[in-house]
Amino acid sequence: MLSKRLCPHTGVMNFYFDADPHFAVGSVVKTAGQGYLWRCYTDPFAATGAEPRIEVAERRVADLCRKAAAHAHP
């Protein structure tokens, strides 16, 4: 299962697999302009992108992380 936590110091929303809640597998951060930068760190689906809405950015990270988990454990 995927969970997320907002860092109160940096404002970064980090995503974690419940199996290892101390190792972030993705993140979303508000940019200086309008929008959000998202990153998924899980191979083979590691990717980066930008979205105007936080909900869409979070969905992108969650989708890729879930695909990576399914790929690792077919």
Number of C-alpha atoms within 10 A of each C-alpha: 9 15 12 19 14 14 10 8 6 8 12 16 19 22 26 20 18 12 9 10 14 10 12 18 24 25 23 27 20 19 13 7 7 11 15 20 20 26 22 26 18 18 15 14 17 15 15 16 13 19 18 14 13 18 11 14 23 24 12 21 27 21 12 22 26 16 16 19 17 10 12 10 7 5
